[in-house]
Amino acid sequence: MLADTLQNSRTLCDLSFYPDDYKSAVLLVRKLSPSFSANYTLLSMRLSKRRELGADWFTVADVVRRNFSLVTRAAHFVAGTRHKYCAAAAELVHFNPGLVTKVQELASVDEGEAVLRIKNSLKSFSELDEFMRMAGVVKESVACHRRDDGQTQLVDLGRDCWLCIRQYLKVGDILDPQ
C-alpha cells in the first residue's frame, strides 16, 4: 500500500521509513523499483539499512536524485536562468511542491509569490516563437517559405491550434543539434 501511494502521489516529496522489520524496507524498495521512474515528486527518501537493500535501492535512489536535480534546475529557470535544460525541467516538475519551496529559497519570496512566478515562467514560452527560441529551433522567430500548393504551415496556425499542439509538445522533446 505504501509503494502504491508513493507511485501515485503528486504531493509526497519526502519519505523516512524505518520499520522494526528490515524486510519491510526490502519489500518496499523491491515493489517500487520496476516502475518508479514515472515518479517526479519524491525528492528525499531515507530508509534503514540501505546497504542491504541491493540493486533495487540504486534504482529508487537514482529517481530521487533525478527529481531533486530537476527541481533545482526548474527553480533556476523560474529565477531567471533561461537555458533549455532548465525550461525542460520546469515543464516536468512544475506541479512538485518542492519546486515552490526551492523558488522561495532562491528568490526570498513567500509561497504565493513563488507559485505565481512558476506559473509566469511556464507562460513565458507557451507561444510559438518563444517556444521555438527556448527549444533552440530558431534564433528570432518562426518563418516559413511560401508553399506553391497552399498547404497550411506552422506559422499559419492560429494561437488556439498552436496551444492545443503545445499541450503535447515539450521543450525536452526537441533534440539538441549534433
Secondary structure, 3 states (H helix, E strand, C coil): CHHHHHHHCCCCCEEEECCCCHHHHHHHHHHHCCCHHHCCCCCEEEECCHHHHCHHHHHHHHHHHHHHHHHHHHHHHHCCCCCHHHHHHHHHHCCCHHHHHHHHHHHCCCHHHHHHHHHHHHHCCCCHHHHHHHCCCCCCCCCCCCCCCCCCCHHHCCHHHHHHHHCCCCHHHCCCCC
